[in-house]
Amino acid sequence: MKDYFLSAALGCKEFKDPQSCQLLANLCVLNLYSDIATPCKLLSELTAKESSFANEFYLDEGYKKNLPWLYY
């Protein structure tokens, strides 16, 4: 996980790369959605900062562009 975290965090936070954000989400899942796990904390911060986005495919206001849904 250490090998992937830095590239995923940088790619998701700075470049808003969807694949990096998905990898960050997968790292959070591997940490069993722990609130104290660094990938989960970072993903929560990024989700809180990003504005909601809706289009014909994602009509839910909770959808954040380029960020995966982890919590329903």
Order of alpha helices (4+ residues) and beta strands (2+ residues): alpha-alpha-alpha
